[in-house]
Amino acid sequence: MSTSSGGAADSAAPAPFDPPVSTVPGKPAGPGRPRRSVVRTSPSLAVWFLLPAVVLLGALVLYPIGYSVYRSLFDVSGDDFVGLDNYTGLFRDDRIRTALRNNLIWVLVAPAVCTALGLIFAVLTEKVRWGTAFKMVVFMPMAISMLAAGVIFSLVYQNDPERGAANAAWTTIHDTFSDPAPWPGARPRPASDLKGPAEGPFTSGATVGAGQPALLPLVAVKPQDVAGEQPAAEPRAGGDGINGTVWLDFKPGGGGEPDAVDSGEKALPGIKVEAVKGGEVVASATTAADGTFTLPAAADGAQLRLPASNFAEAYGGVDWLGPSLVTPAVIAAYVWMWAGFAMVLIAAGLASVPRELMEAARVDGANEWQVFRRITVPVLAPVLAVVLVTLMINVLKIFDLVYIIVPSARLEDGNVLAVELFQQAFAGSDPDLGTGSAISVVLLLLVLPVMIFNIRRLRKESGR
């Protein structure tokens, strides 16, 4: 009895791989029955739920795109149909060609630099204890708006080293390795025997003889600059060489005689004096603390020359927003903002990299560079593609940084398509909506291939 009851119980139990019994009355079970959506709703009901989003998408995206294409086919007034004339006119305009060139530079440089820096930061911060603090500092600029960042960097790039941080740092580095001119801006009096261009060199008209004193007076030196200098001394007479004095020919309080060393007049030390014969320098000397100098007997019969290096203006730094550097300077501001974004995304991808692969490579004798190049970068390739494509789309429509940082006088050199679109369609007293719409359509066409590539890559990764 026990055996039969047990067999009956076993026969009554469902097989492990039997299809599940339908829990819906009247609906057949098994793989052959129609599948329904997870939320068990009809397609018509889903359409009603999607309708508000579709309406908003059409009103805020599709309609503006369609109207921009339509408006780009008409003239300034919008009344006369001109076909593709607005588009052909884009490539005849030097400003727009410059904007296209600058956009190409942006697309090639900015995303690549941001992605490379983000990868380097993400990898290196994994190996230091204070990596989290470093990531926070690098990511912090993302909390600043483009407008605020533009204002910050417009101040950073000021030409005056007293105001611009970039030139303050650059001039400090330059002056560390290069000695500045001892007396910038100094020059002789108009009626002096010393002649030359305003910035030097200054050469004496008469030659000097052995034993004769040589007086080389200068002016245009601020009194406060020589306040701590010694009084000028009269040159020694006699001897086989040439003795002379270089000084500030200005007596505080007035008085004194021109071209004569008067009491109270200050010496100009550190000035290089050259003796020139036939266009060649035969001797040279540097003025002492009291302004005197001595040339050897070889200078007899030579003209005296004060090189321009004595009077060169102080190094003022680099014109960061000049014609040649304006676009790289703005790209640097963009990299400052977006390198943290790239770092955070890449660091998230790096956290999912199997550590066993790296350890196995190190056990096999691979160094850190080989592990980085052969394992880390290939495994992170999908993440790097996401970051790169996202930044490419972002820089194609860059506007804020360029418009704020670039001075109006240099806007043509640092121009991009988004800024030119604003200038053509909205700025000024006579906007051209036809040309502006054409620029917007061109900008859309430039963005579309990148977006299509991104969508296809996402579908491929999701297995669709």
C-alpha positions as CSV (number, residue, x, y, z in Angstrom):
1,M,0.0,0.0,0.0
2,S,2.8,2.4,0.9
3,T,4.4,1.7,-2.4
4,S,1.3,2.3,-4.5
5,S,0.4,5.4,-2.6
6,G,3.9,6.7,-3.1
7,G,3.7,6.0,-6.8
8,A,0.4,7.8,-7.1
9,A,1.9,10.8,-5.4
10,D,4.8,10.8,-7.7
11,S,2.6,10.5,-10.8
12,A,0.5,13.4,-9.6
13,A,3.5,15.7,-9.2
14,P,4.1,18.0,-12.3
15,A,7.2,17.3,-14.3
16,P,10.1,19.8,-13.7
17,F,9.9,21.2,-17.2
18,D,6.2,21.2,-17.8
19,P,4.9,24.6,-19.1
20,P,3.3,26.7,-16.4
21,V,-0.4,26.6,-16.0
22,S,-2.2,29.8,-17.0
23,T,-3.5,31.8,-14.2
24,V,-5.8,33.9,-16.4
25,P,-9.2,32.3,-16.9
26,G,-10.0,31.5,-20.5
27,K,-6.5,32.0,-21.8
28,P,-4.5,29.1,-23.0
29,A,-1.1,28.4,-21.4
30,G,2.1,27.5,-23.1
31,P,4.5,29.0,-25.6
32,G,2.0,29.2,-28.4
33,R,-0.4,31.8,-26.8
34,P,0.0,35.5,-27.8
35,R,2.3,37.5,-25.6
36,R,1.1,40.7,-23.9
37,S,3.1,43.6,-22.6
38,V,4.5,43.6,-19.1
39,V,2.0,46.2,-17.9
40,R,-0.8,44.3,-19.7
41,T,-2.0,47.4,-21.5
42,S,-3.3,47.8,-25.1
43,P,-1.3,49.7,-27.7
44,S,-4.0,52.4,-27.9
45,L,-3.7,53.1,-24.2
46,A,0.1,53.4,-24.5
47,V,-0.4,56.0,-27.3
48,W,-2.6,58.1,-25.1
49,F,0.1,58.1,-22.4
50,L,2.8,59.0,-25.0
51,L,0.7,61.7,-26.7
52,P,1.7,64.6,-24.3
53,A,5.4,63.9,-24.7
54,V,5.0,63.6,-28.5
55,V,3.2,67.0,-28.6
56,L,5.9,68.6,-26.5
57,L,8.6,67.0,-28.7
58,G,6.9,68.3,-31.8
59,A,6.4,71.8,-30.5
60,L,9.8,72.2,-28.9
61,V,12.0,70.2,-31.4
62,L,10.4,69.2,-34.6
63,Y,8.6,72.5,-35.4
64,P,11.6,74.7,-34.8
65,I,13.7,72.4,-37.0
66,G,11.1,72.4,-39.8
67,Y,10.6,76.2,-39.6
68,S,14.4,76.8,-39.6
69,V,14.7,74.8,-42.8
70,Y,11.8,76.6,-44.3
71,R,13.1,80.1,-43.3
72,S,16.6,79.4,-44.6
73,L,15.1,79.3,-48.1
74,F,13.9,82.9,-48.0
75,D,15.7,86.3,-48.0
76,V,16.2,88.8,-45.2
77,S,12.6,90.0,-45.3
78,G,11.2,86.5,-45.4
79,D,9.0,87.3,-48.5
80,D,11.1,86.3,-51.4
81,F,12.1,82.7,-52.1
82,V,15.9,82.4,-52.7
83,G,16.4,78.7,-52.6
84,L,19.8,77.6,-51.6
85,D,21.4,81.1,-52.0
86,N,21.7,81.5,-48.2
87,Y,23.7,78.2,-48.1
88,T,26.0,79.0,-50.9
89,G,26.5,82.5,-49.4
90,L,27.8,80.8,-46.2
91,F,30.9,79.5,-47.9
92,R,31.7,82.9,-49.6
93,D,31.7,84.7,-46.2
94,D,35.1,84.9,-44.6
95,R,33.6,85.1,-41.1
96,I,31.6,82.0,-41.6
97,R,34.6,80.1,-43.1
98,T,36.6,81.1,-40.1
99,A,33.8,79.8,-37.8
100,L,33.8,76.5,-39.7
101,R,37.5,76.2,-39.3
102,N,37.4,77.0,-35.6
103,N,34.6,74.5,-35.1
104,L,36.7,71.8,-36.8
105,I,39.6,72.7,-34.4
106,W,37.2,72.4,-31.5
107,V,35.9,69.0,-32.5
108,L,39.3,67.6,-33.1
109,V,41.1,69.0,-30.0
110,A,38.8,69.7,-27.1
111,P,37.1,66.2,-26.8
112,A,40.4,64.4,-27.3
113,V,42.2,66.4,-24.7
114,C,39.3,66.2,-22.2
115,T,39.1,62.4,-22.7
116,A,42.8,61.9,-22.4
117,L,43.1,63.9,-19.2
118,G,40.1,62.2,-17.8
119,L,41.6,58.8,-18.5
120,I,45.0,59.8,-16.9
121,F,43.3,61.3,-13.8
122,A,41.0,58.3,-13.4
123,V,43.9,55.8,-13.6
124,L,46.4,57.7,-11.5
125,T,43.9,58.7,-8.7
126,E,43.3,55.0,-8.1
127,K,46.9,54.6,-6.8
128,V,47.0,57.5,-4.3
129,R,45.3,57.8,-0.9
130,W,44.0,61.3,-1.6
131,G,42.5,60.3,-5.0
132,T,38.9,61.2,-3.9
133,A,39.9,64.7,-2.8
134,F,41.7,65.2,-6.1
135,K,38.6,64.0,-8.1
136,M,36.4,66.4,-6.2
137,V,38.7,69.3,-7.0
138,V,38.9,68.4,-10.7
139,F,35.1,67.9,-11.0
140,M,34.3,71.1,-9.1
141,P,34.4,73.4,-12.2
142,M,31.3,71.4,-13.5
143,A,29.3,73.1,-10.8
144,I,30.1,76.5,-12.5
145,S,28.0,77.7,-15.3
146,M,29.5,78.4,-18.7
147,L,28.7,82.1,-18.2
148,A,30.6,82.3,-14.9
149,A,33.5,80.3,-16.3
150,G,33.7,82.7,-19.2
151,V,33.9,85.7,-16.8
152,I,36.6,84.0,-14.8
153,F,38.8,83.3,-17.8
154,S,38.2,86.7,-19.3
155,L,39.9,88.0,-16.2
156,V,42.6,85.3,-16.2
157,Y,43.6,86.2,-19.8
158,Q,44.0,89.9,-19.1
159,N,47.1,91.3,-20.8
160,D,48.2,93.3,-17.7
161,P,50.3,91.0,-15.4
162,E,48.9,93.0,-12.5
163,R,45.4,91.8,-13.4
164,G,45.7,88.7,-15.5
165,A,46.7,85.5,-13.6
166,A,48.0,83.8,-16.7
167,N,50.4,86.6,-17.6
168,A,51.3,87.1,-14.0
169,A,52.5,83.4,-13.8
170,W,54.1,83.6,-17.3
171,T,56.0,86.8,-16.6
172,T,57.3,85.3,-13.3
173,I,58.6,82.3,-15.1
174,H,60.1,84.4,-17.9
175,D,61.9,86.8,-15.5
176,T,63.3,83.8,-13.5
177,F,65.3,82.7,-16.5
178,S,65.8,86.1,-18.3
179,D,67.2,89.3,-16.7
180,P,65.0,92.3,-17.4
181,A,66.4,95.5,-18.9
182,P,68.1,97.7,-16.2
183,W,66.4,101.0,-17.3
184,P,63.4,100.4,-19.5
185,G,62.2,103.4,-21.4
186,A,65.2,105.6,-20.8
187,R,66.4,107.7,-23.7
188,P,68.8,110.7,-24.5
189,R,67.6,114.3,-24.9
190,P,66.5,115.3,-28.4
191,A,69.5,117.6,-28.8
192,S,72.0,115.1,-27.3
193,D,75.0,113.7,-29.1
194,L,73.5,110.3,-28.7
195,K,71.2,109.4,-31.6
196,G,69.0,106.4,-32.4
197,P,65.5,105.1,-32.6
198,A,63.1,105.6,-29.7
199,E,63.8,102.1,-28.3
200,G,67.6,102.1,-28.9
201,P,70.3,101.5,-29.5
202,F,71.8,105.0,-29.0
203,T,75.1,105.8,-30.6
204,S,77.3,108.9,-30.1
205,G,77.9,111.0,-33.1
206,A,81.5,111.9,-32.2
207,T,84.3,109.6,-31.4
208,V,86.1,109.5,-28.1
209,G,89.9,109.7,-27.5
210,A,92.1,108.2,-24.8
211,G,92.1,110.2,-21.6
212,Q,89.0,112.2,-22.6
213,P,85.9,112.0,-20.4
214,A,82.8,110.5,-22.0
215,L,79.5,111.9,-20.8
216,L,76.3,109.9,-21.7
217,P,73.3,111.6,-20.1
218,L,69.8,110.0,-20.3
219,V,66.3,111.1,-19.4
220,A,62.8,109.6,-19.2
221,V,63.5,107.6,-16.0
222,K,61.0,108.0,-13.2
223,P,62.5,109.7,-10.1
224,Q,61.0,107.0,-7.8
225,D,62.9,104.4,-9.8
226,V,66.3,106.0,-9.0
227,A,65.4,107.0,-5.5
228,G,67.7,104.4,-4.0
229,E,70.6,104.9,-6.4
230,Q,73.9,106.6,-5.6
231,P,74.7,110.1,-6.9
232,A,76.4,110.2,-10.2
233,A,80.2,110.7,-10.2
234,E,82.3,112.7,-12.6
235,P,84.4,110.5,-14.9
236,R,88.1,110.3,-14.1
237,A,90.4,112.2,-16.5
238,G,93.6,110.9,-18.0
239,G,94.8,107.4,-18.6
240,D,95.1,105.3,-21.7
241,G,91.5,104.1,-21.7
242,I,88.1,105.8,-22.0
243,N,86.4,106.9,-18.7
244,G,82.8,108.0,-18.7
245,T,79.6,108.3,-16.8
246,V,76.0,107.4,-17.6
247,W,73.4,109.2,-15.4
248,L,70.0,110.6,-15.2
249,D,70.4,114.2,-16.4
250,F,67.7,115.6,-14.1
251,K,68.1,117.5,-10.9
252,P,65.3,117.2,-8.4
253,G,63.8,120.6,-7.6
254,G,65.0,122.1,-11.0
255,G,68.2,123.8,-12.0
256,G,71.4,122.2,-13.2
257,E,73.0,122.3,-16.6
258,P,72.1,119.9,-19.5
259,D,74.8,117.4,-20.4
260,A,76.7,118.0,-17.1
261,V,76.9,115.9,-13.9
262,D,75.3,118.2,-11.3
263,S,75.1,117.6,-7.6
264,G,72.1,115.5,-6.6
265,E,71.7,113.8,-10.0
266,K,71.5,110.0,-9.9
267,A,73.7,107.4,-11.4
268,L,72.3,104.7,-13.8
269,P,74.2,101.5,-12.9
270,G,74.1,98.2,-14.9
271,I,74.1,99.8,-18.3
272,K,76.2,98.2,-21.0
273,V,78.4,100.5,-23.0
274,E,80.1,99.4,-26.3
275,A,82.9,100.9,-28.3
276,V,82.2,100.5,-32.0
277,K,84.7,100.9,-34.9
278,G,83.7,100.3,-38.4
279,G,80.4,98.6,-37.3
280,E,82.3,96.1,-35.0
281,V,82.4,96.1,-31.2
282,V,86.0,96.4,-30.1
283,A,85.4,96.8,-26.3
284,S,82.5,96.9,-23.8
285,A,81.9,97.8,-20.2
286,T,79.1,98.0,-17.6
287,T,78.4,101.1,-15.5
288,A,79.2,100.8,-11.8
289,A,77.0,101.9,-8.9
290,D,78.1,105.5,-9.3
291,G,77.4,105.4,-13.1
292,T,81.0,105.4,-14.2
293,F,82.6,102.9,-16.7
294,T,86.1,102.3,-18.1
295,L,86.9,101.1,-21.6
296,P,90.4,99.8,-22.6
297,A,92.8,101.6,-24.9
298,A,91.4,99.7,-27.8
299,A,88.3,102.0,-27.6
300,D,90.4,105.0,-28.7
301,G,88.8,106.7,-31.7
302,A,85.6,104.6,-31.4
303,Q,82.0,105.7,-31.1
304,L,80.1,104.8,-27.9
305,R,76.9,102.8,-28.2
306,L,74.2,102.0,-25.6
307,P,72.5,98.7,-26.8
308,A,68.7,98.5,-27.0
309,S,68.8,95.7,-24.4
310,N,69.5,98.4,-21.8
311,F,66.1,100.1,-22.4
312,A,63.7,97.3,-23.5
313,E,60.3,97.6,-21.9
314,A,59.5,95.1,-19.2
315,Y,58.2,91.8,-20.4
316,G,54.5,92.0,-20.5
317,G,53.6,88.4,-21.1
318,V,51.6,86.8,-23.9
319,D,48.6,88.1,-25.7
320,W,46.5,85.1,-24.9
321,L,43.4,86.5,-26.7
322,G,45.4,87.6,-29.8
323,P,44.6,86.3,-33.3
324,S,46.8,83.2,-33.1
325,L,46.0,82.1,-29.5
326,V,42.4,83.1,-29.0
327,T,40.9,79.7,-30.0
328,P,43.4,77.5,-28.0
329,A,42.9,79.8,-25.0
330,V,39.1,79.3,-25.0
331,I,39.6,75.5,-25.6
332,A,41.8,75.5,-22.4
333,A,38.9,77.1,-20.5
334,Y,36.6,74.4,-21.8
335,V,39.1,71.6,-20.8
336,W,39.3,73.1,-17.3
337,M,35.5,72.7,-17.0
338,W,34.9,69.3,-18.7
339,A,38.0,67.2,-17.9
340,G,36.3,66.4,-14.5
341,F,33.2,65.2,-16.3
342,A,35.3,62.8,-18.4
343,M,37.3,61.7,-15.4
344,V,34.1,60.7,-13.4
345,L,32.6,58.7,-16.2
346,I,35.9,56.9,-16.9
347,A,36.5,56.2,-13.2
348,A,33.1,54.6,-13.0
349,G,34.0,52.4,-16.0
350,L,37.4,51.6,-14.5
351,A,35.8,50.4,-11.3
352,S,34.2,47.5,-13.3
353,V,37.4,46.4,-14.9
354,P,38.3,42.9,-13.5
355,R,41.3,43.2,-11.3
356,E,42.2,39.6,-12.1
357,L,43.2,40.6,-15.6
358,M,45.6,43.2,-14.4
359,E,47.1,41.0,-11.7
360,A,47.6,38.1,-14.2
361,A,49.3,40.5,-16.6
362,R,51.6,41.7,-13.8
363,V,52.4,38.1,-12.8
364,D,53.3,37.4,-16.4
365,G,55.9,40.2,-16.3
366,A,53.9,43.1,-17.8
367,N,54.9,46.6,-16.6
368,E,52.4,49.3,-15.7
369,W,52.5,50.9,-19.1
370,Q,51.8,47.6,-20.8
371,V,48.9,46.9,-18.4
372,F,47.5,50.3,-19.2
373,R,47.9,50.0,-23.0
374,R,47.0,46.4,-23.4
375,I,44.3,45.9,-20.8
376,T,42.9,49.1,-19.2
377,V,42.4,51.1,-22.5
378,P,40.8,48.2,-24.5
379,V,38.4,47.3,-21.6
380,L,37.5,51.0,-21.2
381,A,37.0,51.5,-25.0
382,P,33.1,51.6,-24.8
383,V,33.3,54.2,-22.0
384,L,35.9,56.3,-23.8
385,A,33.7,56.2,-26.9
386,V,30.7,57.5,-24.8
387,V,32.8,60.3,-23.4
388,L,34.3,61.3,-26.7
389,V,31.0,61.3,-28.6
390,T,29.2,63.3,-25.9
391,L,31.9,65.9,-25.8
392,M,32.0,66.2,-29.6
393,I,28.2,66.9,-29.7
394,N,28.8,69.4,-26.9
395,V,31.6,71.4,-28.6
396,L,29.8,71.6,-31.9
397,K,27.3,73.9,-30.3
398,I,29.7,75.8,-28.0
399,F,28.6,79.4,-27.5
400,D,28.9,80.8,-24.0
401,L,32.6,80.5,-23.5
402,V,33.5,82.0,-26.9
403,Y,31.0,84.8,-26.6
404,I,32.1,85.8,-23.1
405,I,35.9,85.3,-23.2
406,V,36.8,86.6,-26.7
407,P,36.9,90.4,-26.9
408,S,34.7,92.0,-29.5
409,A,37.8,93.1,-31.5
410,R,39.0,89.4,-31.7
411,L,35.6,87.8,-32.2
412,E,36.2,87.3,-35.9
413,D,39.4,85.3,-35.1
414,G,37.8,83.1,-32.4
415,N,34.4,82.8,-34.0
416,V,32.3,79.6,-34.1
417,L,29.1,78.7,-35.8
418,A,26.8,79.1,-32.8
419,V,28.2,82.6,-32.1
420,E,28.0,83.5,-35.8
421,L,24.3,82.3,-35.8
422,F,23.6,84.7,-32.9
423,Q,25.4,87.5,-34.6
424,Q,23.5,87.0,-37.9
425,A,20.0,86.3,-36.6
426,F,19.7,88.3,-33.4
427,A,22.5,90.8,-32.9
428,G,22.6,94.2,-34.5
429,S,20.0,96.5,-35.9
430,D,19.4,94.5,-39.1
431,P,19.3,90.8,-38.3
432,D,19.3,88.3,-41.2
433,L,17.1,85.4,-40.2
434,G,17.6,83.7,-43.6
435,T,21.3,83.4,-43.1
436,G,21.0,82.6,-39.4
437,S,18.5,79.8,-40.2
438,A,20.9,78.4,-42.8
439,I,23.7,78.4,-40.2
440,S,21.4,76.5,-37.8
441,V,20.6,73.9,-40.4
442,V,24.3,73.4,-41.2
443,L,25.0,73.1,-37.5
444,L,22.3,70.4,-37.2
445,L,23.7,68.5,-40.2
446,L,27.1,68.5,-38.5
447,V,25.7,67.2,-35.3
448,L,23.5,64.5,-36.9
449,P,26.3,62.0,-37.9
450,V,27.7,62.0,-34.4
451,M,24.3,61.5,-32.9
452,I,23.5,58.6,-35.3
453,F,26.8,57.0,-34.5
454,N,26.1,57.3,-30.8
455,I,22.6,55.8,-31.2
456,R,23.9,52.8,-33.2
457,R,26.6,52.2,-30.7
458,L,24.1,52.2,-27.8
459,R,21.8,49.8,-29.6
460,K,24.7,47.5,-30.5
461,E,25.8,47.4,-26.8
462,S,22.3,46.7,-25.6
463,G,21.9,43.8,-28.0
464,R,19.0,45.3,-30.0
